[in-house]
């Protein structure tokens, strides 16, 4: 009863905090079949299901292209929300899509096209390597890293966090070489089905979902030279258009923090590549005056229904960072 009362209170507050001319864009990456202690931020199917149920009941969920049209024309409904996914994980097709369809909700999937058909992002190589490492001391001094004690899920999560913090900002080839060296050190047999296939991308598009660009290989664009950054953006779009046979008009910046992960130069490359809008990972909601090439997004992390909705309410008033 208390939770139902709180939900009712949040529902009544939301239209006042987020009136008809603001758009909340939600950011997900994965939806797992069951909870994974090494991926604690990724909701499992049951959690994603009740989150989508709440959104279907308490907000106006629109496809992102439709939402942007209504934002430009001043016709957004109150509590307007769009759902997005980044990277192109196979579980988007296998687990997220059935839940979205069950609730009749659209979503946009921003896909790093170079990882399709058996590819693996550096952080996933690391996570799956540490998952397979035996208990005991892991000495990565030869890879320029530290020594880690692996004994349980928490110690493995901490090792993953520490290693990512150490290598994430290295040049791309060095970063990827580091995690491959760790995998060889452990002798890990790693999965090759974490990312979608071309066919799974087509199935999302055929189901009425929006496909968006996310570069080819998910570089931190601000670290790349101009030619590489522009090529990553443009060729990612071209490959997805070839796969789906549809125009790919929306883009998500990898990592997505303005001024850190991408710059004004990269915003220009996105425009030049033919995209009509782009999203960042700055918190906040979009208004009519928002930069269409730096739209904010928010990850609703709470596993409590009342807090989940309360976070959405609070996010609508978060200041937005642009470059």
Residue pairs with C-beta under 8 A, 6 or more apart in sequence:
3 305
3 306
6 306
7 54
7 58
7 305
7 306
7 309
10 58
10 306
10 309
10 310
10 313
11 58
11 309
13 313
14 58
14 59
14 78
14 79
14 309
14 312
14 313
15 78
15 79
17 313
17 316
17 317
18 24
18 78
18 79
18 80
18 285
18 312
18 313
18 316
19 78
20 76
20 77
20 78
20 80
21 71
21 74
21 76
21 287
21 288
22 76
22 80
22 285
22 286
22 287
22 316
23 67
23 68
23 71
23 76
23 80
23 81
23 82
23 285
23 286
23 287
23 295
24 59
24 79
24 80
24 81
24 82
24 285
24 286
24 298
24 312
24 315
24 316
25 64
25 67
25 81
25 82
25 84
25 279
25 285
25 286
25 295
25 296
25 297
25 298
26 81
26 82
26 83
26 84
26 297
26 298
26 299
26 300
26 312
27 84
27 85
27 86
27 279
27 281
27 297
27 298
27 299
28 43
28 48
28 83
28 84
28 85
28 86
28 96
28 299
29 41
29 42
29 85
29 86
29 87
29 89
30 39
30 42
30 43
30 89
30 91
30 92
31 42
31 43
31 44
31 45
31 48
31 91
31 92
31 95
31 96
31 99
32 39
32 42
32 43
32 44
32 45
32 91
32 95
33 44
33 45
33 91
33 94
33 95
34 44
34 45
35 44
36 42
36 44
37 153
37 156
37 157
38 127
38 130
38 131
38 153
38 156
38 157
38 160
39 127
40 157
41 299
41 301
43 51
43 303
45 95
45 99
47 303
48 95
48 96
48 99
49 99
49 102
50 305
51 300
51 308
52 83
52 99
52 100
52 102
52 103
52 105
53 103
54 305
54 308
54 309
55 61
55 81
55 83
55 103
55 105
56 103
56 104
56 105
58 79
58 309
59 79
59 80
59 81
59 312
60 76
60 77
60 78
60 79
60 80
60 81
61 81
61 82
61 83
61 105
61 106
62 70
62 77
62 80
62 81
62 82
62 106
63 82
63 106
63 107
63 108
63 210
64 82
64 84
64 106
64 108
64 210
64 212
64 250
65 108
65 210
65 249
65 250
66 106
67 76
67 80
67 82
68 277
68 292
70 76
70 77
70 80
71 80
71 286
71 287
71 288
71 290
72 288
74 288
81 312
82 107
82 108
83 100
83 105
83 106
83 107
83 108
84 107
84 108
84 109
84 110
84 212
84 252
84 279
84 297
85 92
85 96
85 107
85 108
85 109
85 110
86 110
86 214
86 252
87 110
87 111
87 112
87 115
87 121
87 195
87 214
87 218
88 109
88 110
88 111
88 112
88 113
88 115
88 116
88 195
88 196
88 201
88 214
89 194
89 195
89 196
90 193
90 194
90 195
90 196
90 197
90 200
92 109
92 196
92 200
92 204
93 196
93 200
93 201
93 203
93 204
94 200
96 107
97 203
97 204
97 207
97 209
100 106
100 107
100 209
101 207
106 208
106 209
106 210
107 209
107 210
108 209
108 210
108 211
108 212
108 250
109 201
109 204
109 209
109 210
109 211
109 212
110 212
110 213
110 214
110 250
110 251
110 252
110 279
111 196
111 201
111 211
111 212
111 213
111 214
111 236
111 240
112 121
112 214
112 215
112 216
112 217
112 218
112 236
112 254
113 213
113 214
113 215
113 216
113 235
113 236
113 239
113 240
113 243
114 215
114 216
114 217
114 218
114 236
114 239
115 121
115 195
115 217
115 218
116 195
116 196
116 197
116 198
116 201
116 243
117 195
117 197
117 198
118 192
118 193
118 195
119 195
120 128
120 190
120 191
120 192
120 194
120 195
121 194
121 195
121 218
122 167
122 175
122 176
122 179
123 164
123 179
124 194
125 176
125 179
125 180
125 182
125 183
125 190
126 160
126 163
126 164
126 179
126 182
127 160
128 188
128 190
128 191
128 194
129 179
129 182
129 183
129 186
129 188
129 190
130 138
130 150
130 156
130 159
130 160
130 163
131 156
132 186
132 188
132 189
132 190
133 150
133 156
133 186
133 188
134 150
135 150
135 151
136 149
136 150
136 151
137 147
137 148
137 149
137 150
138 147
138 148
138 149
138 150
138 159
138 186
139 147
140 146
140 147
140 148
140 163
140 182
140 185
141 147
142 181
142 185
143 178
143 181
143 182
143 185
144 178
145 163
145 166
145 167
145 178
145 182
146 162
146 166
148 155
148 158
148 159
148 162
148 163
149 155
150 156
150 159
163 182
167 174
167 175
167 178
167 179
168 175
169 220
169 223
170 178
171 223
172 217
172 219
172 220
172 223
172 224
183 190
196 204
198 243
201 211
201 240
201 243
201 244
202 243
202 244
204 211
205 211
205 244
205 246
210 250
211 240
211 244
211 246
211 248
212 248
212 249
212 250
212 251
212 252
213 233
213 236
213 237
213 240
213 248
213 250
213 251
213 252
213 273
213 275
214 236
214 251
214 252
214 254
215 221
215 232
215 233
215 236
215 254
216 231
216 232
216 235
216 236
216 239
217 232
218 254
219 228
219 229
219 232
219 254
220 254
220 255
220 261
220 262
221 229
221 232
221 233
221 253
221 254
221 261
221 262
221 263
221 266
221 269
222 259
222 260
222 261
222 262
222 263
222 266
224 232
226 265
226 269
229 265
229 266
229 269
230 269
230 272
230 273
233 251
233 266
233 269
233 270
233 273
234 269
234 272
234 273
234 274
237 248
237 251
237 273
237 274
237 275
240 248
241 247
241 248
248 275
249 274
249 275
249 276
249 277
250 275
250 276
250 277
250 278
250 279
251 270
251 273
251 275
251 277
251 278
251 279
252 278
252 279
252 280
253 261
253 262
253 266
253 270
253 278
253 279
253 280
253 281
254 261
254 262
255 261
255 262
255 281
256 262
256 279
256 280
256 281
256 282
256 297
257 280
257 281
257 282
257 321
258 280
258 282
258 294
258 321
258 322
258 323
259 321
259 323
261 281
262 280
262 323
263 323
264 323
267 278
267 293
267 294
267 323
270 278
270 293
271 293
275 293
276 292
277 292
277 293
277 295
278 292
278 293
278 294
278 295
279 294
279 295
279 296
279 297
280 294
280 295
280 296
280 297
280 321
281 296
281 297
281 299
282 294
282 296
282 297
282 320
282 321
282 322
283 296
283 297
283 298
283 315
283 318
283 320
284 296
284 298
284 315
284 316
284 318
284 319
284 320
285 296
285 298
285 315
285 316
285 318
286 295
286 296
286 320
290 296
290 320
291 322
294 320
294 322
294 323
296 318
296 320
298 311
298 312
298 315
298 318
300 308
300 311
300 312
301 311
302 308
302 310
302 311
